[in-house]
């Protein structure tokens, strides 16, 4: 029974991610989520109680890996290794959780009205930690004297675009869906640009 419950919850969460990404929170109906998941509408309420709770679960599903992606960051770490691992983690998030990523991006663009105070504090603390690590490397001459804030913003933009702007990417590449080789090429390209740009003068 436990495995059935988890499978059903996963189906609903995946369907909700797609619906919220496509229509936004207000326009999404629980009946559409249930239909996409292939389950009766009452199951949505049985597992998640409300549309608000389900939306927050979708956000949580992306926030956890976003926070985990920063694990390599530490002042004593090797900048090339840390930045490479971080970029690869961010690309994996765009590859594996594209719809949840879009929901998160929309949430942020609207001022994060559904994020809890704790989640906002976690995300801000993570960003500050990463930026402080980069500044530490700059101060020690391990990387170029670049603005750590804008380096982080650039990495976020470069990696998240593969989820948030997939329509444009498909239109340009002529591919309905990127494959593993495409994501590897993306990671290698971004890593090369970042590391070359961070080389000490």
BAFI-3210 file (N, C-alpha, C; in Angstrom, 3 decimals, decimal comma, padded with zeros to 6 digits):
// residues 201
n [1|2|3|4|5|6|7|8|9|10|11|12|13|14|15|16|17|18|19|20|21|22|23|24|25|26|27|28|29|30|31|32|33|34|35|36|37|38|39|40|41|42|43|44|45|46|47|48|49|50|51|52|53|54|55|56|57|58|59|60|61|62|63|64|65|66|67|68|69|70|71|72|73|74|75|76|77|78|79|80|81|82|83|84|85|86|87|88|89|90|91|92|93|94|95|96|97|98|99|100|101|102|103|104|105|106|107|108|109|110|111|112|113|114|115|116|117|118|119|120|121|122|123|124|125|126|127|128|129|130|131|132|133|134|135|136|137|138|139|140|141|142|143|144|145|146|147|148|149|150|151|152|153|154|155|156|157|158|159|160|161|162|163|164|165|166|167|168|169|170|171|172|173|174|175|176|177|178|179|180|181|182|183|184|185|186|187|188|189|190|191|192|193|194|195|196|197|198|199|200|201]
n.u [000,823|001,973|003,815|002,089|000,749|002,887|003,547|001,201|001,148|003,443|002,719|000,639|002,027|003,866|002,111|000,855|002,995|003,392|000,923|000,744|003,010|002,299|-000,156|-000,171|-000,773|-003,400|-005,085|-005,028|-006,756|-007,836|-009,104|-008,044|-005,423|-005,776|-006,817|-004,629|-002,847|-004,091|-005,832|-008,584|-010,303|-010,831|-008,590|-006,525|-007,153|-007,169|-004,492|-003,136|-004,729|-005,367|-005,353|-003,541|-001,720|-000,677|000,572|002,570|004,006|005,033|006,773|008,497|009,657|011,480|013,020|014,520|016,514|017,783|018,948|020,612|022,392|024,358|026,139|028,926|030,184|032,627|034,968|037,572|037,591|038,488|038,296|037,768|036,802|034,619|032,918|032,473|031,136|028,869|027,630|027,058|025,229|023,143|022,392|021,450|019,177|017,563|017,241|016,018|013,876|012,114|009,525|008,821|010,867|010,100|007,773|008,878|010,447|008,445|007,151|009,147|009,368|006,988|007,300|007,518|005,113|004,038|006,050|007,427|008,499|010,705|011,692|012,427|014,420|016,250|016,989|018,083|020,177|021,697|022,496|024,001|026,041|027,332|028,173|029,848|031,875|032,926|033,857|035,842|037,662|038,351|039,582|041,821|043,194|042,717|040,891|039,797|039,295|036,328|032,834|031,143|028,386|027,239|028,435|027,176|024,522|024,766|025,416|023,100|021,222|022,249|022,093|019,455|017,969|017,641|015,491|013,483|013,161|012,561|010,954|011,933|014,521|014,002|012,878|015,055|017,033|015,686|014,864|012,524|012,888|015,615|018,527|020,633|023,240|023,036|022,580|024,954|026,727|025,864|026,508|029,332|029,974|029,086|030,614|033,206|033,124|032,666|034,880|037,054|036,527|036,943|039,597|042,618|043,942]
n.v [-001,209|001,187|001,704|002,070|004,337|006,190|006,161|007,189|009,744|010,783|010,769|012,660|014,925|015,300|015,772|018,073|019,853|020,219|021,337|023,678|024,990|025,451|026,888|028,532|029,331|030,317|029,768|027,048|023,987|021,584|019,388|019,160|018,536|016,048|014,602|014,645|013,190|010,790|009,875|009,724|012,758|013,141|011,917|013,758|015,569|013,828|013,081|015,548|017,505|020,264|022,645|024,677|023,491|021,517|023,046|024,230|021,935|021,312|023,473|022,908|020,603|021,489|023,323|021,886|020,374|022,639|023,878|021,780|021,720|023,536|022,351|021,781|024,243|025,909|027,844|026,801|025,132|023,953|026,306|025,763|023,123|023,318|025,235|023,925|021,573|022,725|023,999|021,750|020,468|022,323|022,240|019,618|019,849|021,484|019,716|017,430|018,388|020,182|021,385|021,991|023,774|025,894|026,666|027,525|029,677|031,400|031,893|033,328|035,556|036,782|037,759|035,828|034,872|032,499|031,193|030,114|031,961|030,719|029,231|031,292|032,508|030,380|030,116|032,651|032,632|030,572|031,649|033,848|032,497|031,147|033,340|034,624|032,700|032,839|035,484|035,194|033,620|035,446|037,444|036,058|035,776|033,597|033,462|035,630|039,179|039,504|040,464|038,796|038,524|038,997|036,992|034,728|035,311|035,131|032,427|031,221|032,177|031,114|028,330|027,748|028,508|026,349|024,960|026,876|028,270|026,431|026,197|028,135|027,174|024,723|025,675|026,948|024,925|022,971|020,656|018,643|017,786|017,995|015,880|013,634|014,154|016,796|018,183|017,633|018,933|021,527|021,875|021,604|023,778|026,036|025,712|026,004|028,696|030,055|029,254|030,131|032,830|033,322|033,024|033,993|037,297]
n.w [000,000|000,729|-001,337|-003,484|-002,663|-002,671|-005,378|-006,517|-005,369|-006,520|-009,226|-009,192|-008,296|-010,363|-012,502|-011,542|-011,519|-014,260|-015,026|-013,418|-014,356|-016,966|-016,857|-014,622|-011,131|-010,373|-012,586|-012,847|-012,525|-010,156|-011,175|-013,733|-013,115|-011,889|-014,072|-015,840|-014,321|-014,376|-012,430|-010,043|-009,190|-006,362|-005,252|-005,382|-003,386|-001,268|-000,946|-000,862|000,260|-000,460|-003,236|-002,778|-000,966|-002,624|-004,582|-003,030|-002,432|-004,932|-005,251|-003,115|-004,083|-005,916|-004,547|-002,657|-004,241|-005,354|-003,132|-002,353|-004,450|-003,875|-002,189|-002,790|-002,358|-000,545|001,312|001,272|-000,851|-004,169|-006,656|-009,470|-009,426|-007,657|-008,924|-011,369|-010,535|-009,378|-011,562|-013,151|-011,459|-011,459|-014,147|-014,255|-012,667|-014,296|-016,398|-015,218|-013,686|-015,165|-015,307|-012,655|-012,223|-013,868|-012,541|-010,135|-011,077|-012,003|-009,579|-008,200|-009,885|-009,343|-006,839|-004,871|-003,415|-002,333|-001,035|002,028|004,955|006,060|003,860|002,100|003,623|003,737|001,016|000,520|002,382|001,366|-001,113|-000,212|001,161|-000,960|-002,488|-000,680|-000,518|-003,108|-003,083|-001,189|-002,602|-004,565|-002,997|-002,165|-004,463|-006,071|-008,093|-010,783|-010,214|-009,994|-009,816|-007,342|-006,962|-009,507|-010,953|-009,864|-010,612|-013,368|-013,756|-012,760|-014,658|-017,057|-016,672|-015,837|-018,011|-019,685|-018,772|-018,282|-020,665|-022,656|-024,939|-026,728|-027,050|-028,288|-030,654|-031,842|-032,026|-033,375|-032,255|-030,587|-028,046|-025,871|-025,747|-023,799|-024,629|-025,482|-023,076|-021,804|-023,490|-023,055|-020,327|-020,444|-022,084|-020,596|-018,287|-019,364|-020,255|-017,821|-016,204|-017,739|-017,708|-015,070|-014,613|-013,015|-013,446]
ca.u [000,000|002,849|004,384|001,002|000,551|003,990|003,421|000,097|001,579|004,421|001,955|-000,075|003,019|004,400|001,040|000,663|004,125|003,134|-000,240|001,097|003,989|001,610|-001,296|-000,066|-001,522|-004,814|-005,853|-004,954|-007,851|-007,456|-009,660|-007,079|-004,276|-006,190|-006,934|-003,278|-002,233|-004,821|-006,409|-009,804|-010,089|-010,731|-007,245|-005,701|-007,450|-006,815|-003,047|-002,557|-005,692|-005,820|-004,500|-002,449|-000,723|-000,041|001,472|003,734|004,783|005,784|007,884|009,446|010,348|012,585|013,867|015,474|017,714|018,489|019,788|021,624|023,380|025,431|026,970|030,379|030,753|033,300|036,107|038,805|037,440|039,159|037,276|037,393|036,004|033,362|032,075|032,082|030,122|027,663|027,001|026,491|024,046|022,082|021,929|020,650|017,875|016,802|016,935|015,162|012,708|011,875|008,254|008,950|011,760|009,289|006,892|009,728|010,813|007,249|006,954|010,124|009,039|005,808|007,607|007,514|003,986|003,708|007,191|007,402|009,609|011,855|012,244|013,092|015,654|017,179|017,495|018,948|021,385|022,498|023,105|025,031|027,159|028,038|028,806|030,970|032,954|033,540|034,616|037,034|038,599|038,834|040,498|043,054|043,815|042,516|040,154|039,860|038,569|035,006|031,768|030,589|026,936|026,901|028,850|026,096|023,356|025,059|025,313|021,668|020,562|022,750|021,665|018,003|017,340|017,343|014,155|012,505|012,966|012,696|010,293|012,865|015,631|013,489|012,697|016,373|017,761|014,869|014,613|011,379|013,395|017,062|018,949|021,709|024,412|022,790|022,782|026,389|027,341|025,502|027,326|030,726|030,084|028,956|031,797|034,360|032,972|032,822|036,245|037,946|036,268|037,392|041,048|043,291|044,585]
ca.v [000,000|002,346|001,978|002,601|005,711|007,021|006,273|008,106|011,090|011,205|011,066|013,915|015,992|015,525|016,397|019,421|020,662|020,564|022,221|024,974|025,613|025,838|027,788|029,359|028,817|030,697|029,165|025,586|023,311|020,269|018,366|018,992|017,835|014,653|013,992|014,431|012,130|009,547|009,465|010,451|014,061|013,055|011,492|014,953|016,101|012,817|013,103|016,885|018,326|021,454|023,076|025,454|022,549|020,851|024,029|024,344|020,699|021,462|024,381|022,190|019,596|022,134|024,039|020,934|020,197|023,915|024,025|020,724|022,013|024,375|021,573|021,895|025,550|026,171|028,730|026,052|024,284|024,351|027,025|025,088|021,947|023,758|025,867|022,900|020,717|023,518|024,168|020,458|020,231|023,210|021,714|018,423|020,299|021,915|018,518|016,474|019,040|021,395|022,037|022,576|024,923|026,989|027,112|028,284|030,941|032,240|032,284|034,362|036,754|037,402|038,178|034,667|034,954|031,209|030,648|030,420|032,789|029,829|028,910|032,495|032,660|029,325|030,450|033,833|032,232|029,787|032,565|034,615|031,584|030,942|034,605|034,833|031,788|033,403|036,670|034,683|033,217|036,694|038,087|035,271|035,753|032,297|033,736|037,040|040,111|039,711|040,667|037,482|038,538|038,872|035,666|033,815|035,594|034,628|030,961|030,902|032,441|030,204|026,948|027,635|028,758|025,069|024,556|027,956|028,731|025,239|026,412|028,865|026,272|023,770|026,388|027,244|023,688|022,090|019,427|018,713|017,533|017,822|014,579|013,672|014,796|018,240|018,712|017,548|020,027|022,760|021,942|021,848|025,136|027,005|025,545|026,605|030,151|030,540|029,057|031,028|034,181|033,438|032,850|035,185|038,144]
ca.w [000,000|000,818|-002,654|-004,308|-002,194|-003,149|-006,835|-006,803|-005,004|-007,523|-010,445|-008,982|-008,195|-011,704|-013,284|-011,017|-011,989|-015,654|-015,111|-012,846|-015,254|-018,202|-016,665|-013,429|-009,978|-010,350|-013,679|-012,793|-011,834|-009,616|-012,073|-014,825|-012,536|-011,717|-015,403|-016,370|-013,520|-014,605|-011,152|-009,712|-008,554|-004,899|-004,847|-005,216|-002,052|-000,279|-000,722|-000,674|001,018|-001,178|-004,350|-002,184|-000,441|-003,759|-005,181|-002,149|-002,589|-006,181|-004,946|-002,256|-004,889|-006,634|-003,591|-002,058|-005,080|-005,505|-001,948|-002,367|-005,501|-003,328|-001,269|-003,022|-002,021|000,726|001,033|001,041|-002,030|-005,409|-007,432|-010,712|-009,098|-007,054|-009,941|-012,337|-009,910|-009,186|-012,877|-013,545|-010,630|-011,933|-015,431|-013,957|-012,183|-015,476|-017,180|-014,512|-013,082|-015,964|-015,012|-011,319|-012,376|-014,411|-011,459|-009,212|-011,727|-011,976|-008,184|-007,890|-010,658|-008,740|-005,478|-003,970|-002,464|-001,731|-000,301|003,456|005,431|006,235|002,545|001,591|004,398|003,300|-000,318|000,646|003,107|000,429|-002,075|000,496|001,419|-002,223|-002,863|000,253|-000,929|-004,310|-002,665|-000,514|-003,653|-005,179|-002,050|-002,088|-005,779|-006,716|-009,323|-011,172|-009,348|-010,578|-008,839|-007,055|-007,157|-010,918|-011,387|-009,498|-011,453|-014,715|-013,723|-012,643|-015,936|-018,093|-016,438|-015,738|-019,306|-020,336|-018,331|-018,332|-022,040|-023,499|-026,233|-027,577|-027,354|-029,277|-031,922|-032,424|-032,334|-034,212|-031,503|-029,679|-026,698|-025,823|-025,238|-022,813|-025,246|-025,500|-021,725|-021,532|-024,246|-022,349|-019,114|-020,821|-022,618|-019,504|-017,436|-020,046|-020,235|-016,446|-015,718|-018,474|-017,227|-013,670|-014,518|-012,462|-014,460]
c.u [000,859|003,408|003,322|000,752|001,633|003,925|002,329|000,474|002,551|003,724|001,260|000,900|003,589|003,364|000,813|001,773|003,874|002,001|000,075|002,083|003,299|000,588|-001,147|-000,972|-003,015|-005,637|-005,852|-006,112|-007,384|-007,993|-008,713|-005,836|-004,595|-006,255|-005,561|-002,565|-002,898|-005,446|-007,695|-009,478|-010,003|-009,352|-006,328|-005,898|-007,085|-005,332|-002,510|-003,481|-006,230|-004,875|-003,313|-001,339|000,038|000,952|002,742|004,614|005,612|006,983|008,950|010,269|011,514|013,538|014,911|016,692|018,483|019,435|020,933|022,723|024,567|026,357|028,469|030,996|031,347|034,560|037,392|038,724|038,210|038,123|036,820|036,474|034,634|032,426|031,600|030,976|028,798|026,912|026,363|025,226|022,872|021,530|021,057|019,260|016,996|016,383|015,873|013,870|012,331|010,593|008,273|009,849|010,990|008,362|007,671|010,083|009,636|006,973|007,890|009,776|007,839|006,037|007,510|006,358|003,666|004,868|007,076|008,588|010,871|012,507|012,999|014,421|016,687|017,811|018,447|020,261|022,302|023,214|024,235|026,260|027,995|028,824|029,993|032,156|033,691|034,378|035,907|038,091|039,198|039,889|041,839|043,759|043,653|041,710|040,254|039,005|037,228|033,982|031,091|029,077|026,584|027,392|027,747|024,872|023,552|024,929|023,860|020,980|020,958|022,232|020,149|017,286|016,944|016,025|013,143|012,215|013,118|012,043|011,251|014,033|015,212|013,357|014,035|017,090|016,999|014,562|013,422|011,826|014,903|017,414|020,136|022,949|024,260|023,058|024,261|027,131|027,064|026,378|028,770|030,934|030,050|030,171|033,013|034,297|033,228|034,267|037,244|037,774|036,774|038,904|041,698|043,986|046,092]
c.v [001,261|002,710|002,546|004,059|006,633|007,221|007,267|009,547|011,641|011,565|012,416|015,089|016,338|016,233|017,835|020,348|021,129|021,569|023,616|025,719|026,170|026,952|028,772|028,825|029,075|029,951|027,638|025,020|021,949|019,146|018,099|018,247|016,344|013,934|013,698|013,299|010,780|008,984|010,248|011,755|013,972|012,631|012,692|015,509|015,107|012,903|014,483|017,896|019,527|021,780|023,873|024,546|021,873|021,791|024,174|023,100|020,749|022,377|023,678|021,194|020,188|022,840|023,110|020,710|021,493|024,137|023,008|020,996|022,801|023,640|021,735|023,202|025,578|026,969|027,992|025,144|024,825|025,021|026,303|023,901|022,345|024,320|024,857|022,010|021,449|023,674|022,858|020,144|021,076|022,753|020,476|018,797|020,734|020,723|017,657|017,077|020,308|022,134|022,685|023,806|026,130|027,559|027,978|029,641|031,910|032,761|033,428|035,667|037,495|037,761|037,084|034,676|033,646|030,572|031,039|031,305|031,950|029,496|030,096|032,696|031,624|029,680|031,645|033,490|031,425|030,695|033,359|033,755|031,399|032,191|034,909|033,940|032,344|034,628|036,271|034,272|034,444|037,346|037,372|035,156|034,438|032,413|035,232|037,898|040,482|039,899|039,323|037,409|038,264|037,560|034,659|034,030|035,022|033,110|030,543|031,046|031,417|028,787|026,799|027,866|027,455|024,466|025,644|028,448|027,579|025,418|027,103|027,982|025,258|024,435|026,621|025,973|022,769|020,757|019,617|018,547|017,331|016,461|014,751|014,371|016,318|018,856|018,654|018,677|021,366|022,943|022,284|023,281|026,174|026,929|026,212|028,132|030,715|030,419|029,954|032,473|034,419|033,289|034,126|035,979|038,002]
c.w [000,000|-000,550|-003,595|-003,958|-002,748|-004,655|-007,210|-006,489|-006,044|-008,837|-010,339|-008,964|-009,570|-012,588|-012,841|-011,485|-013,421|-015,780|-014,568|-013,751|-016,491|-017,984|-015,507|-012,334|-010,093|-011,398|-013,661|-011,982|-011,338|-010,498|-013,239|-014,343|-012,404|-013,059|-015,985|-015,626|-013,747|-013,340|-010,888|-008,969|-007,028|-004,401|-004,611|-003,809|-000,955|000,079|-000,346|000,013|000,247|-002,331|-003,824|-001,667|-001,571|-004,445|-004,348|-002,225|-003,871|-005,961|-004,106|-003,059|-005,670|-005,680|-002,980|-002,943|-005,331|-004,337|-001,949|-003,383|-004,974|-002,374|-001,520|-002,547|-000,620|000,413|000,701|-000,183|-003,218|-006,310|-008,695|-010,444|-008,561|-008,110|-010,976|-011,776|-009,734|-010,505|-013,336|-012,741|-011,108|-013,284|-015,206|-013,457|-013,360|-016,326|-016,502|-013,966|-013,853|-015,600|-013,630|-011,365|-012,912|-013,337|-010,478|-009,797|-011,702|-010,573|-007,810|-008,613|-010,073|-007,269|-004,436|-002,958|-001,751|-000,973|001,167|003,808|005,575|004,898|001,956|002,307|003,990|001,961|-000,263|001,351|002,209|-000,552|-001,422|000,770|000,155|-002,623|-001,956|-000,100|-002,145|-003,954|-001,964|-001,532|-004,334|-004,289|-001,964|-003,437|-006,519|-008,004|-009,607|-010,238|-009,992|-009,463|-008,580|-007,225|-008,613|-011,519|-011,086|-010,376|-012,855|-014,783|-013,621|-013,998|-016,997|-017,918|-016,435|-017,062|-019,998|-019,866|-018,637|-019,746|-023,029|-024,871|-027,201|-027,993|-028,416|-030,651|-032,622|-032,864|-033,283|-033,551|-030,570|-028,237|-026,762|-025,257|-024,287|-023,353|-025,270|-024,128|-021,333|-022,251|-023,571|-021,113|-019,450|-021,305|-021,505|-018,581|-018,072|-019,982|-018,837|-015,983|-016,441|-017,990|-015,823|-013,526|-013,979|-013,562|-014,398]
res [x|x|x|x|x|x|x|x|x|x|x|x|x|x|x|x|x|x|x|x|x|x|x|x|x|x|x|x|x|x|x|x|x|x|x|x|x|x|x|x|x|x|x|x|x|x|x|x|x|x|x|x|x|x|x|x|x|x|x|x|x|x|x|x|x|x|x|x|x|x|x|x|x|x|x|x|x|x|x|x|x|x|x|x|x|x|x|x|x|x|x|x|x|x|x|x|x|x|x|x|x|x|x|x|x|x|x|x|x|x|x|x|x|x|x|x|x|x|x|x|x|x|x|x|x|x|x|x|x|x|x|x|x|x|x|x|x|x|x|x|x|x|x|x|x|x|x|x|x|x|x|x|x|x|x|x|x|x|x|x|x|x|x|x|x|x|x|x|x|x|x|x|x|x|x|x|x|x|x|x|x|x|x|x|x|x|x|x|x|x|x|x|x|x|x|x|x|x|x|x|x]
***
